[in-house]
Amino acid sequence: MRLKSGIWVAAYLRRCAIEGAAAVLRRRGAEEAGAIFIKVSRLDGTADLYGPAPQSAFDEARPADRAFVQCLREAPAPEADVEAYLARQFRFDPDLWVIEVEDRSGRHFLDQVVR
Protein backbone atom coordinates (compact mmCIF):
# COMPACT_ATOMS: atom_id res chain seq x y z
CA MET A 1 0.00 0.00 0.00
CA ARG A 2 1.41 3.37 -1.04
CA LEU A 3 1.51 6.43 1.24
CA LYS A 4 -1.09 9.07 0.53
CA SER A 5 0.29 11.92 -1.56
CA GLY A 6 -0.30 14.47 1.20
CA ILE A 7 1.78 12.48 3.70
CA TRP A 8 4.57 11.84 1.17
CA VAL A 9 4.74 15.56 0.28
CA ALA A 10 4.93 16.59 3.96
CA ALA A 11 7.79 14.14 4.54
CA TYR A 12 9.61 15.31 1.40
CA LEU A 13 9.36 18.98 2.40
CA ARG A 14 10.75 18.07 5.82
CA ARG A 15 13.65 16.17 4.23
CA CYS A 16 14.54 19.18 2.06
CA ALA A 17 14.53 21.41 5.15
CA ILE A 18 16.82 19.00 7.01
CA GLU A 19 19.22 19.00 4.04
CA GLY A 20 19.26 22.81 4.06
CA ALA A 21 17.40 23.38 0.80
CA ALA A 22 14.47 25.75 0.47
CA ALA A 23 11.37 23.89 -0.71
CA VAL A 24 7.79 25.07 -1.05
CA LEU A 25 4.51 23.50 -2.01
CA ARG A 26 3.41 25.40 -5.13
CA ARG A 27 0.27 23.43 -5.83
CA ARG A 28 -1.77 21.10 -3.65
CA GLY A 29 -3.26 18.15 -5.46
CA ALA A 30 -5.52 15.25 -4.56
CA GLU A 31 -4.78 14.19 -0.98
CA GLU A 32 -5.13 10.47 -1.61
CA ALA A 33 -3.30 9.79 -4.86
CA GLY A 34 -2.45 12.94 -6.81
CA ALA A 35 0.61 12.80 -9.07
CA ILE A 36 3.65 14.62 -7.64
CA PHE A 37 6.09 16.75 -9.64
CA ILE A 38 9.35 18.07 -8.20
CA LYS A 39 10.90 21.16 -9.79
CA VAL A 40 14.50 21.82 -8.75
CA SER A 41 15.41 25.41 -9.52
CA ARG A 42 19.15 25.96 -9.83
CA LEU A 43 18.71 29.71 -9.30
CA ASP A 44 20.44 30.53 -12.60
CA GLY A 45 17.41 30.43 -14.92
CA THR A 46 17.50 26.65 -15.31
CA ALA A 47 15.70 23.83 -13.53
CA ASP A 48 15.24 20.07 -13.44
CA LEU A 49 11.78 18.50 -13.36
CA TYR A 50 10.93 15.08 -11.97
CA GLY A 51 7.55 13.39 -12.29
CA PRO A 52 5.93 10.02 -11.69
CA ALA A 53 7.66 7.10 -13.37
CA PRO A 54 5.60 4.85 -15.65
CA GLN A 55 4.19 1.69 -14.09
CA SER A 56 6.74 -0.42 -15.97
CA ALA A 57 9.57 1.22 -14.00
CA PHE A 58 8.42 0.10 -10.55
CA ASP A 59 10.47 -2.35 -8.55
CA GLU A 60 8.39 -5.46 -7.84
CA ALA A 61 10.25 -5.99 -4.58
CA ARG A 62 9.14 -2.53 -3.36
CA PRO A 63 5.79 -1.85 -5.08
CA ALA A 64 4.71 0.82 -2.57
CA ASP A 65 7.67 3.13 -3.25
CA ARG A 66 7.26 6.20 -5.40
CA ALA A 67 9.55 6.26 -8.41
CA PHE A 68 10.36 9.37 -10.44
CA VAL A 69 11.76 10.12 -13.88
CA GLN A 70 13.30 13.24 -15.32
CA CYS A 71 10.53 14.83 -17.39
CA LEU A 72 12.58 16.81 -19.92
CA ARG A 73 15.38 15.54 -22.13
CA GLU A 74 17.55 18.57 -21.53
CA ALA A 75 18.75 18.72 -17.94
CA PRO A 76 18.88 21.28 -16.60
CA ALA A 77 16.34 22.98 -18.87
CA PRO A 78 15.39 26.64 -19.12
CA GLU A 79 12.79 27.46 -16.46
CA ALA A 80 10.36 28.58 -19.17
CA ASP A 81 10.42 25.05 -20.66
CA VAL A 82 9.78 23.52 -17.24
CA GLU A 83 6.85 25.86 -16.60
CA ALA A 84 5.39 25.11 -20.05
CA TYR A 85 5.60 21.37 -19.33
CA LEU A 86 3.85 21.86 -15.98
CA ALA A 87 1.12 23.96 -17.62
CA ARG A 88 0.41 21.10 -20.05
CA GLN A 89 0.24 18.66 -17.15
CA PHE A 90 -2.21 20.93 -15.25
CA ARG A 91 -4.58 20.88 -18.24
CA PHE A 92 -4.37 17.08 -18.36
CA ASP A 93 -4.56 16.42 -14.58
CA PRO A 94 -5.86 19.16 -12.27
CA ASP A 95 -5.21 16.97 -9.18
CA LEU A 96 -1.41 17.01 -9.33
CA TRP A 97 1.03 18.35 -6.75
CA VAL A 98 4.02 20.61 -7.50
CA ILE A 99 6.92 21.09 -5.11
CA GLU A 100 9.65 23.59 -5.94
CA VAL A 101 13.11 23.13 -4.46
CA GLU A 102 15.82 25.79 -4.72
CA ASP A 103 19.29 24.27 -4.84
CA ARG A 104 22.21 25.62 -6.86
CA SER A 105 23.78 22.16 -7.22
CA GLY A 106 20.52 20.55 -8.39
CA ARG A 107 20.04 18.11 -5.50
CA HIS A 108 16.59 16.49 -5.70
CA PHE A 109 16.49 14.39 -2.50
CA LEU A 110 14.43 11.67 -4.21
CA ASP A 111 15.11 8.08 -3.19
CA GLN A 112 14.25 6.46 -6.51
CA VAL A 113 14.89 8.17 -9.85
CA VAL A 114 14.54 5.85 -12.85
CA ARG A 115 16.79 6.62 -15.81
Contacts in CASP RR format, 6 or more apart in sequence:
PFRMAT RR
TARGET T0000
AUTHOR 0000-0000-0000
METHOD contacts of the structure
MODEL  1
MRLKSGIWVAAYLRRCAIEGAAAVLRRRGAEEAGAIFIKVSRLDGTADLY
GPAPQSAFDEARPADRAFVQCLREAPAPEADVEAYLARQFRFDPDLWVIE
VEDRSGRHFLDQVVR
1 64 0 8 1.000
2 33 0 8 1.000
2 64 0 8 1.000
2 65 0 8 1.000
2 66 0 8 1.000
3 11 0 8 1.000
3 64 0 8 1.000
3 66 0 8 1.000
4 31 0 8 1.000
4 32 0 8 1.000
4 33 0 8 1.000
5 29 0 8 1.000
5 30 0 8 1.000
5 31 0 8 1.000
5 32 0 8 1.000
5 33 0 8 1.000
5 34 0 8 1.000
5 35 0 8 1.000
5 36 0 8 1.000
5 97 0 8 1.000
6 31 0 8 1.000
6 97 0 8 1.000
8 36 0 8 1.000
8 66 0 8 1.000
9 25 0 8 1.000
9 36 0 8 1.000
9 97 0 8 1.000
9 99 0 8 1.000
12 23 0 8 1.000
12 38 0 8 1.000
12 99 0 8 1.000
12 109 0 8 1.000
13 23 0 8 1.000
13 24 0 8 1.000
13 25 0 8 1.000
13 99 0 8 1.000
15 109 0 8 1.000
16 22 0 8 1.000
16 23 0 8 1.000
16 101 0 8 1.000
16 109 0 8 1.000
17 23 0 8 1.000
19 107 0 8 1.000
19 109 0 8 1.000
21 101 0 8 1.000
21 102 0 8 1.000
21 103 0 8 1.000
21 107 0 8 1.000
21 109 0 8 1.000
22 101 0 8 1.000
22 102 0 8 1.000
22 103 0 8 1.000
23 99 0 8 1.000
23 100 0 8 1.000
23 101 0 8 1.000
23 102 0 8 1.000
24 99 0 8 1.000
24 100 0 8 1.000
25 97 0 8 1.000
25 98 0 8 1.000
25 99 0 8 1.000
26 39 0 8 1.000
26 98 0 8 1.000
26 99 0 8 1.000
26 100 0 8 1.000
27 90 0 8 1.000
27 96 0 8 1.000
27 97 0 8 1.000
27 98 0 8 1.000
28 97 0 8 1.000
29 95 0 8 1.000
29 96 0 8 1.000
29 97 0 8 1.000
30 95 0 8 1.000
30 96 0 8 1.000
34 93 0 8 1.000
34 95 0 8 1.000
34 96 0 8 1.000
34 97 0 8 1.000
35 51 0 8 1.000
35 52 0 8 1.000
35 89 0 8 1.000
35 93 0 8 1.000
35 95 0 8 1.000
35 96 0 8 1.000
35 97 0 8 1.000
36 51 0 8 1.000
36 52 0 8 1.000
36 66 0 8 1.000
36 96 0 8 1.000
36 97 0 8 1.000
36 98 0 8 1.000
36 99 0 8 1.000
37 49 0 8 1.000
37 50 0 8 1.000
37 51 0 8 1.000
37 52 0 8 1.000
37 71 0 8 1.000
37 86 0 8 1.000
37 89 0 8 1.000
37 96 0 8 1.000
37 97 0 8 1.000
37 98 0 8 1.000
37 99 0 8 1.000
38 49 0 8 1.000
38 50 0 8 1.000
38 51 0 8 1.000
38 68 0 8 1.000
38 99 0 8 1.000
38 101 0 8 1.000
38 108 0 8 1.000
38 110 0 8 1.000
39 47 0 8 1.000
39 48 0 8 1.000
39 49 0 8 1.000
39 82 0 8 1.000
39 86 0 8 1.000
39 98 0 8 1.000
39 99 0 8 1.000
39 100 0 8 1.000
39 101 0 8 1.000
40 47 0 8 1.000
40 48 0 8 1.000
40 49 0 8 1.000
40 50 0 8 1.000
40 76 0 8 1.000
40 100 0 8 1.000
40 101 0 8 1.000
40 102 0 8 1.000
40 103 0 8 1.000
40 106 0 8 1.000
40 107 0 8 1.000
40 108 0 8 1.000
41 47 0 8 1.000
41 79 0 8 1.000
41 100 0 8 1.000
41 101 0 8 1.000
41 102 0 8 1.000
41 103 0 8 1.000
42 48 0 8 1.000
42 76 0 8 1.000
42 103 0 8 1.000
42 104 0 8 1.000
42 105 0 8 1.000
42 106 0 8 1.000
43 102 0 8 1.000
43 103 0 8 1.000
43 104 0 8 1.000
44 104 0 8 1.000
45 78 0 8 1.000
45 79 0 8 1.000
46 76 0 8 1.000
46 77 0 8 1.000
46 78 0 8 1.000
46 79 0 8 1.000
47 76 0 8 1.000
47 77 0 8 1.000
47 78 0 8 1.000
47 79 0 8 1.000
47 82 0 8 1.000
48 70 0 8 1.000
48 72 0 8 1.000
48 75 0 8 1.000
48 76 0 8 1.000
48 77 0 8 1.000
48 82 0 8 1.000
48 106 0 8 1.000
48 108 0 8 1.000
49 70 0 8 1.000
49 71 0 8 1.000
49 72 0 8 1.000
49 77 0 8 1.000
49 82 0 8 1.000
49 85 0 8 1.000
49 86 0 8 1.000
50 68 0 8 1.000
50 69 0 8 1.000
50 70 0 8 1.000
50 71 0 8 1.000
50 108 0 8 1.000
50 110 0 8 1.000
50 113 0 8 1.000
51 68 0 8 1.000
51 69 0 8 1.000
51 71 0 8 1.000
52 66 0 8 1.000
52 67 0 8 1.000
52 68 0 8 1.000
52 69 0 8 1.000
53 67 0 8 1.000
53 68 0 8 1.000
53 69 0 8 1.000
53 112 0 8 1.000
53 114 0 8 1.000
54 69 0 8 1.000
57 67 0 8 1.000
57 69 0 8 1.000
57 114 0 8 1.000
58 65 0 8 1.000
58 67 0 8 1.000
59 65 0 8 1.000
59 67 0 8 1.000
59 112 0 8 1.000
65 111 0 8 1.000
65 112 0 8 1.000
66 112 0 8 1.000
67 112 0 8 1.000
67 113 0 8 1.000
67 114 0 8 1.000
68 108 0 8 1.000
68 110 0 8 1.000
68 112 0 8 1.000
68 113 0 8 1.000
68 114 0 8 1.000
69 113 0 8 1.000
69 114 0 8 1.000
69 115 0 8 1.000
70 113 0 8 1.000
70 115 0 8 1.000
71 85 0 8 1.000
72 81 0 8 1.000
72 82 0 8 1.000
72 85 0 8 1.000
74 81 0 8 1.000
76 106 0 8 1.000
86 98 0 8 1.000
89 96 0 8 1.000
90 96 0 8 1.000
101 107 0 8 1.000
101 108 0 8 1.000
101 109 0 8 1.000
END
